[in-house]
């Protein structure tokens, strides 16, 4: 019997370590917030569509996820960036996700 070697699916952005996971989670977070933004004016309870991955993302990025001030800043920026999401264009969403990731990294250095 021949052993099969597990090969993971292709990486979303081909980064090392947990960066690829962070980008995947950021992409889901941006998409979820955008869906909520579209449903809220219609009176639909959008809590079912929002994954709320912020604390996990910030902790994986080693950002100050325990600071209420930083969490409020992150949520404000997330709302602003998710307004740019085109739900039908995955390539544009991937590019926006990468830009948001670098924006958060730049904020950490300040």
Beta strands, then each sheet from edge to edge (+ up, - down):
end
